[in-house]
Amino acid sequence: MVSFFAPMALAAVLASTAATASAFQPTSFVGKSARVGTSLGATVDPDVVTKKEYEDICGVSFDDKLLSQRLERTKYLYPKHVEVIEDIAPIADQMVDDILLETGDKAWQPQDYLPDMSKEECMEEVKELREMAAGLPDDVLVVLIGDMVTEEALPTYQTLLNTFEGCDDPTGTSDTAWARWSRGWTSEENRHGDLLNKYLYLGGRCDMRNIEVTIQHLITSGFNPEAQKDPYRGFLYTSFQERATKISHGNVGKLAREAGDKNLSKICAIIAGDEGRHEKAYQKFVTEILQRDADGIINVFGSMMRGQIVMPAELMTDGHDKDLYNNFSTVAQRLGVYTALDYADIIKHLVKTWDLEHIEGLSSEAEKERDYLCRLPERYRKLAERSMNKAKKAGDEPEPKSFRWIYDRQA
């Protein structure tokens, strides 16, 4: 019965709509000068279908000035989450004013920490930078390059922010609080890759072309932290990741200082400072969500932590080493730049910052998730310590790997 009715019904529908459909054919208005210059001419034949009829048929206007109307009619995957996000938009406004630095002349720029090549004494400044950079061990250099490559993939991260429902920047210049936060955050983060890139170039110890190839590969490959367009997942992820990045840059700075490179130490400190400010903002967003929908975000947090936080550079490759990210992260772990213990400590910090232990009025499901999250940091720490002690007793030292970033020297 169904197989018989479907084609018959389809034929009837096609026949009844043939006249209207023809209005949408490009040939229906080509050559008709009366339609040139109208808002309808580029899309439909205004002699057949009026603007009002078009809106009734399509549900939205085709006039690009009414893009916001089109977006408002989009069905969200997470309508309740979007409602909460819209409610805390004033907090995003506050973060733009209180957390982000002023742009322009008052903000720090990469050039503030690099030789000024317009000055006569610039070559002396470059020579001094190179002399200090020469003392940096290759393994520290590899971690620094990996951090820089991660920072240079910024276009991917802004793209990610624009997937969070209710937090996007639909026009690219939207004046919403969330759009201004996204652009402001991106403008500050953009300085990090620029500064590290120029430092490495002037230092003269790296194969910059291979590094540039790695950056291009990483941006091309993309990045999926499993946020699933959910703003709750997005802000939980950024709360974690900004802290992780702050820790990594801070520890590289300490190693640079130990190696006698005060320039790099200062560079890492200023970048870590930015990450620390951004971390506070994202954690504040989650705090505000907890006050409005504790059940919702705790359940999401528990779900995320049953998986694993995806590192932003996991798809890193230079086109030759398929295990480049694993090799880079092994060096970082061995140096203590970022370890499994740091992972556990970040979870502990977030649980404490959001005071999950003392939140009341949760559903039974959220109570279970909260208990799981509160126990999780200690579980992770014990597992990490057990694994590290086992490797130490067995004398399992990671085998040095060659990195094309540093002309195939091993680290």
Disulfide bonds with the S-S distance in Angstrom:
none
